[in-house]
Amino acid sequence: MLQPLKHGLGAAGTFPWRPLSWRRARLSTRGRGLEDFGTRLAAGPTLRHFLRNASPPQETRHQLVEELEPYVPSSILEGARRKVYLETYGCQMNVNDTEIAWAILQKSGYLRTHRLEEADVILLVTCSIREKAEQAIWNRLRHLTALKSKRLRSQAPLRIGILGCMAERLKEEILHKEKLVDIVAGPDAYRDLPRLLAVAESGQQAANVLLSLDETYADVLPVQTSPDATSAFVSIMRGCDNMCSYCIVPFTRGRERSRPLASILQEVKMLSDQGVKEVTLLGQNVNSFRDTSEVQFRSAAAPGLSRGFSTIYRAKEGGLRFAHLLDQASRVDPEMRIRFTSPHPKDFPDEVLQLVQDRHNICKQLHLPAQSGSSRVLEAMRRGYTREAYLELVQRVRDSIPGVSLSSDFIAGFCGETEDDHQQTVSLLRQVRYNVGFLFAYSMRQKTRAYHRLQDDVPAEVKRRRLEELISVFREEASRANGAMVGRSQLVLVEGPSKRSAAELCGRNDGNIRVVFPDTEMEDGTGSGAVVRAQPGDYVLVKVTSASSQTLKGVLLRRTSLRESAAHR
C-alpha cells in the first residue's frame, strides 16, 4: 500500500510516494543510534522511487505518455479530434519545430486547421532572438486572448499555447504575470504536448520548459506543413555551444547535440520518395555536426578548425562529422538539391568545401555569418576570429568553389561599437560583395554574456542609422554581384506562381536567389520537340535579362535535370 506525502508536488503535478513499510520502519527506529542507520537506509526508498518522475533518456522518452497513465488517463491524452491552429515565427528551425510538434499532436488524434476561427487549440511557435520578434508575439497573444473571451459557451474552451524559444526565456512572465496562455512548452518538450493540453482541459495552466542534453526528436518524422512544397528542412542537430556574447540561443535551445546519421538519411529518403526536390540540412551550428550514436564512430579523428579561428571550448573528439553527413545525404537522390544552414565560419574544413565543389546536387552557396567587420567588435562578440581570418576564409571558399554565392549576417550597433567599427563593417560588405544578406540592429537579451558583462551603449537612433547604411551598401553591392549573371543561364527549381503576377512563375537558382520568369511554353528537355509548361518541382533553364539586389528576372529556355545541367557547366 502506498501513502501520499502531505507536502510537495512531484514532476508533472503528481505526488511523490513512499512505501508504508518505510514509514513504519522509520517510526520504530526512533531513538536508536547511528549503528542502526544502515538498517534504516536499507528499508528506505530505492533509487527507483526517485527516478520514477525523472526525465527519461532519449531512447525511452517516447514512453512518456504511458508512464503518466496513473495520473492522466490515456483517454484524456487523446486529442478527441480537436482542431489545432499553428502559427510560426522566426527562423527555419522554428518551421521545423512546427512540423515536429504537429507530427506529435497528429499521432495523438488532433486535427489541423488553417482557419483561426475553427481552432480549439492555438499554438504559437515563437522566436526570442530580438525584442521586436517578442513584441510581435505579445501583441498577437493579446489579440488571441480577446478572441478567447468571445468564445461561445456552447463550444469547448479555446486553449492557447506558447512553444519554442520565447516559452523557454519568458516562462514565468508568460504564465504568471500576463496570464495570457494555457500551456507553455520549450523546444525540448514537444513530446509532452498531449499531456500539457490534457492538463489545460481541466482549466489549469501547464508548462514544461526543461532543456535536454540528448533530445533530437530523431524518431519523430516531421509532417510537412505544406504537403505540396518542393523543398523541406531536415533538422540534423539542436542547440549551440559557441556562446557568442550577444546570442540567446544556448539559453533557449540548450547544449549542442546531433541526430544519428541513420535517422537523418531515412528522413531525406522519405522526402525524396514524396517528390521533394530540395532539402536544407538545418541546425544552429550545422557544420559542427558530430554523431556519436555508435561506438565505432567515437574513435574518428576531429577535423581542424578553419585557419585563424578558435572556440571557447576544447576540441570535441570522435564522432562522424559534417563532411561525412554531407557526402551521404547527397548520394540519396542525385536529382535532389542539398543545402545547409546555419553554419559557423570556424567549421569549414577543406573536405566540406571540396564536396560542395564536386557534387552536382550540393548547392554552390554558403552562408558565412560575419556579424561585424571590426576585429575589436568580433572579440567582444566572442566570435573566435578576426576580420583578416574571415577574409582569408572567403578567399579560400572562392578559390575552392568558383562562382559560389555567399550570404551573411550582420549586427549594427553592438555594445561599444564606434563609428570606425561601423565603417569597417561597411568596407567588409563592399569587399566581399554578398549575394544575400540578413542585417539587424542589436537587441540585448537577458542571460547572455553581453547582458552581464557589457553595456548596450549605442543609442537607438544611431543603431537605426547604421543599420540603414549597412542595408543600403549591401543592396548596392548585391545588385552588382547579381548583375554579373545577366546574359547567363541559371538552373532554377520552380516553386510556383509569382506573388506579384499570375502570368509569371518563380523559383530559386543554385545560389538561393529568387528568379522570376514568364509562365510560357518551353521545350520538354527530352529533345523530342514537344512543348510543356513548367510545374512546381521542375528544374528549368532561365536566361537572366535583369537583376536587382534580391531578384533575377529572365526568360524560360527549357526543362532540364540536375545531372544534365551539371554536364553542361
N, C-alpha and C positions, 0 to 999 in steps of 0.2 A: 504494500500500500504506500502511496506517495502523499505527502503533505505539503501544501504550498507554503512558502515563506510569507510573512506578513509585510515585509519591506522589500521594495526594489523590483522593478520590472526587468526581465531579461531581453535579449535580442528579439526584434520583431514583435514587441509588445507582449511577450509571453512571460509567465512566471518561471524563475529558476526553481528546480525541485531538489529536495533532499530526502533520502530514504528514512522512514520512521525508525528503522533499526539503528541508524546512526545517531538520531536524536536521543534514543533511549540509552545507547552506549555512552553518549556524552553526559547525560544526567547521572548515570550510575557510577561514573568515574570522578565526580566532583570531589575535590579534596585530596585526591591521590597525588603523589609526587611525580617528578619528571620521569621516574623509572617506568611509569605506565604510558608514557607518551607514544611509544611505538605501537602499543596495543590499540590505543585510541585512534591513531593515524590509520592503522590497517582497517579499522571499522568505518572509516570516513569515506567521503565520496571519492571515486576514482577519477582519473583524467577524462574518462568518457563523459562524466557529468558536466564538466566544464566546457568540453568541446562540442557538446550537443548543439548549442546555438551559435557556434563559431562559423565564420565564412568558410565554406568548403573549398578544397582545391579545385583547380580548373577542370580536372578530369571527371570530378563528381558534381560539379556545380549544376549540371542540368537536372540533378535530382532534388533541387531546392524545393520545388512545389510539393513533391511527395513528402518530404521531411516535415513540411509545415502543416500537413493534414490534420494532426490532432488539434490545432488551434484555428486554422482556417480551412473549412471543409473544401474538398476539391470541387464540389458542385458550385461553390461561390466563386472559386477562382476562374471558372469558365466565363467567357465574355457574354454569353447568352445573346449572341448576335447583336450586341450593342455596336453603334457606329462610331468610328474614330476619325477625327479630322486632324491631320498632321501638318504643321507649319514649320518650315526650316529657315533658319537664319545663319549667316556666316559662311564658313569655309566648306571645301569639298568633304572634309572629314564629317561635318555635320550632315551633309547629304547622305553619306554612307551610314552614319548613325541612325538616321531616319529609316533607312531601309532595314537595318538590323532590328530596330525597335518594332517596326511593322511586321517583320517576319515572326517575332516572338508573340506579338498580340494576335496575329492571324492564326497561329497554331493554337491559341487559347480560345478561339471561337469568335473573335471580334471581326467586324466588317469595316471596310474602308469607305469613306465618303469624301468627295471633293467639294461638297456644298456645306458651308458652315452652319446654315440653318437646320440641316439634318442631323447634326452631330449630337451624340450623347456624351462623348468624351473629346476634349480639345487638348492636344499636346503640342507645346512649342519646343522645338529643338533649338537651343539658344547658343549665342556667341558671347564671350566675355572679353574679347581681345582689346576692345576700345570702349570708352564711356558712351560714345554715340550709339554703338550697337546695343548696349544695355538699356539706354534710354528709350530706344525704339520698342524694346520688349516691354518695359514698364508701361508705356503708353498703350501698347496692344493689350496688356493684361487688364488695364482699367476699362478698356472698351469691351472686352470679353466678360468682365465681371458685371457690367451693366446689362449685357445680353443674358447672362445667367439669371439676373434678378427678374427678368421679364418672362422667364420660362413658365409655361402653363402648369398648373398643379396636376393636371391630368397626365402630364409627361413625367418620365423618370428624371430626377435631378441631373442637371448638367454638371459634369466634372471637368475641372481644368488642371492641367499639369505642366510643370516646367522640367525640361530634360536638358542634360548636357552641361556645358561649361559654366553658365550663369547659375545653374542649380548648385553646382559644386562651390562656387565662390561666394554666393549670397544666400545660402540656405536659411540662416537664422532670420535675415531680413524678410525673405520671401514668405516664410512660414508664420512668423510671429508678429513682426512689425506691420507689414502690409496686409497679411491675411487675404491674399487675392487668389490663392490656389488651393487645390485639394491634395495634390501629390507633388513631390519633388524627387527626381531621380538623377543622380550623377552619371557620368559617361560609362562607369563600370557597373551600373546597377540595372541595366535594361532587362536582364533575365528576371528581375524581381517585379517588373511592371504589372503582371497579372495579380500578384498578391497586394501590391500597393493600391491598385484600383479596387480590389475587393474590400480592403480596409476603408477606402474612401466612400464606398457604397453605404457603410454604416454611419456616415456623417462625420467621421474623424479625418483629420489631416494625416497623411502618411509620407514618410521620407526614407530614402536610402541613398546616402552620398558617400559610402565607403569606397575609397580608392583601392585598387587591387595591384598586386605585384605580378600577377600572371594572367589576368583576363584579357583575351584577344578575340573572343567570340569566334574562335576558329571553327567550331562545329555549327555555327549559325549561317546558313546561306541567305544573304540579304535578298529581299523581294524588291525588284526594281520598281521605283515609284512611277516610272514612265515605261510601261511594258514594250512600247514600240520604239524606244530610243535606240539609236545606232551606236551609242557609246555608254560605258559604265565605269564606275570606280570600284576598285578592289583594294580593301584595306589590308596592308601587309604587316603593320605594326601600330602600336599605340604608345602614347606618352613621349617624353623627351627628357634627356639627361644633360642637355647643354647649359641650362641655367643662364641664358643671356639675361643681363640685368634688367631689361625692360619687359621681359616676357612672362605672362601669367600661365602659359601652357603647362609647365611642370607641376603647378599647383592645382590646376583644374583637371588635368588628364593623367597625372601621376608619372611614375618612372617608365623608362623605355623598356618595352618587351616586344618581341617579334613573334609573328604567327608561324606555325610549322610550314615549311615549304610545300609539303604534300597537299595541305588544305588549300593553299593559295592556287596551286596548279589545278586542283579539282574545280575551284570556282571559275578560273579562266576558261577551262574546258567547257564547263556548263554554259558560260556566256557565249562561247564560240558556237556551241550547238544550237543556241537560241537565235543565232544570226547577228549578234553584236559584232561590230566591225572595229571597235577601238576600245581599249582598256587602259585606264590610268591607274598605275600602282600608287597607293596612297599611304601617307604617314607623316608625322610631324617632322621626322628626320629620316626620310625614306632610304637614303643611301647608306645609313649606318645599320641596315638590316643585319640581324645575326641570329640564325636559327640554331638553337642548342637542344632541340627536342629529342634528338637521337644521340646515344652515347658516342657513336663513331664520328659525329660532327664536332665533338668538343676538342679534338686534337688538331683541328685545322689552324693554320697559321693566321695571325691577324695581319690584315693589309696595313700598309703605312698610310699616314695622312698625306694630303696634298702638301707639296713643298711650301714651307713658310707658315704652316698652320699648326695650332695647338689646341688642347682641350683642358678643361678644369679637372677631368677625371683621368684615371690611369687607363692605359690601353686594355681593351677587353679581349682576352684570349679565347680562341676556339670559336666554333660555330660556322655554319655555311653563310657566306657573305652575299652582298647585294649583286656582285658580278655573276655569281652562280645562279641566283634567282632570275636575273635579267636574261641570262642565257637560256634557262629552261622555259621561262614564260614566253619568250619569242619563238620557241620551237613548237608551241601548242598548235598554232594556226598561222601559216605563212601569210594568209590574207587578212590577218588581224593586226592593226596598229598597236604598238605598245608605247605608252608614255609613263612618266613618273614625276611625282611632286608630293611634298616639297623637300628638296634636298638641302643639305648644308654644304657650303663650298669646301669644307675640310675633307669630305669623304668622296673624292673623285680620283681614285687610283687609275693608272693607265689602262688597266683591264676593262674598266667601265667605259672609258672613252673609246677604246678600240672596238668594243661590242657595238656601241652606238653607230660607229662608222661602218662596221662590217655588215650588220644585219639590215636587210632592206625594210623590215617591218618595225624596227625601233626608230621612232621619230627623231630626226636631226634637230632637236630642240631641247635646250637645257635651261632650267631655272637656276640662276646664280644670285641668291639674295645678298645684296651688298650691305644694305641698311644705311651706310654713310660712306662718304669719300674721304673722311678725315681719319687718319690713324689714331689721333688723340681721342676722338669720339668712339671709334671702334674699340679702343681699350676700355673706355668707360662702359661700353655696352657688353663687354666680356665676349667679344666675337671670336677671339683667338687668331686674328690675322691683322696685318697692316694693309694699307692701301696698295703698297708695292707688291705684296704677296698675292693680293686679289687680282691685280692687273697681270701678273705673271701667269696665274691660272687661266685668265681669259685668253691670253695669247696661246697657251698650251692647248686649250679647248679648240680654238680656231685653227691651229696647225693640225690637230688630230682629226677634226670634223669639218672639212671645207663646206662653206655655205650654211653653217649652223645658225639657227635662230636663237637669240638669247633674250631672256626675261629676267626681271629683278624686282626686289622690294626695297623701298627707301622710307626712312622716318625723318620728318622735318621737325626741328626744334627739340631734340633730345636734351636732357639735363646738361647744362654747361656749354651747349653748342654756341660758338661765337659766329660772327659774320664771316670770318675767314674759314671756319669749319664748313659753314654752309656753302661758300664759294668753291671749296674743294669737292663737295658733292656735286655741284653744278658742273664742274670740269670733268668729273668722272662720267657723268651722263653723256657729256659731249664726246669724251674719248672712246667710250665703249660703244655707244650708239645702239641701245637696246631696241628690239622689235616690239616688246611688250613690257609694260611697267605697272607696278602697284605701289602707289605713293600715298602716305598718310601723315597727318600731324601727330606728334607724340601725345599719348594719353597715359598718364601714370596709373598703374594698377597696384592695389594693395597686395601685400605678401612678397612682391618682387624685391630684388636686391636694391634696385633704384629707389623704391619707396622707403626702404630702411636706411640707405647709405647716401643717397644723392638728393639734390634739391631741384624741383621742377621750376627752374628759374627763367625760362624763356617765356615772355608774355604771350598770351593767346593771339593777339593781333600780329605779333612777329612770326609766330608759327604759321598763321594763315598766309601771311605774305610770302614766307619762304616756301611753303607748300605750293602756292600758286606759281611761283617762279620755277620750281622743280617740274611741275606739270607742264608748264609752257616749254621748257627746254626739252623735256622728254618727247613731247609731241613733235617738236621741230626736228629732232634727230631721228625719231621713229619714222616720220614721213620720208626722210632721206633714205633710211635703211630699207623701208618697204618700197620706195620708188625705184630701187635698183632691180626690182622684179618686173617692172613694166616692160612688156615686149616678150617676156618669157612665159613658158607653160608651167603651170602648177598642178600637182596632183591634189585633188580635193575630194574629201569624203562628204557626200551630200547628206545634210541633216534634215532639210525640209524647206518649206516656203520661207521667203524673206519676210520679216515682220513689217517691213515698210511697203511691200508691194506683192500682191498675189501673182503677178506676172514674172516674178523673179524667184530663184532658189538661192539658198546659202549653204555654206559648209565651211570646213577649215582645212587649210593646207598642212603640209608636214610640219611647218613651223608654228602651228596653232594660231595662225592669223585668219580672221574671218574673211571669206571670199564670197562675193555676190555676183550672180550672173543670170541672164535671161533664161526663162524656162522654155526652151525651144527644142525641136527635134535634133537628134545627133546620130552619128554612126554608132552602131551597137558594139563595136570593138572586136568583132569576130572576123572582119574582112569580107563578110557576105554582101555588103552594100545595103543591108537593112537599116532602117532608122527607128529609133526609140526615143522615149522621153526619160529623163533622169528620175530616179526614185531614191528616197532616203535609204542609205546603206550602199549606194553605188559609189564606186571610185570613178571620177571623171577628170579629164584634162581640160583646164581652163587657161586660155591665153589672157594674161593680165593687160588691161588697157589703161588703168589709172590706179593710184594708190593714195591713201591718207595715213595718218598715224595709227589708225585702228582697223582699216578695212581695205581690201583689194577688190577691184571690180574688173570683170573680164567677159570674154565670150566663150561659149561652150564649144569644145572641139569634138570629143568623142568619149565613149565609155572605155574604161581600161581596168587593169588589175594592179595590185602592188608589185607582183613579180614582173609583169610586162613593163611597168613604169621604171622599175629598178634596172631592167636590162637595157633601157634606152637612155639612162642617165649619162 
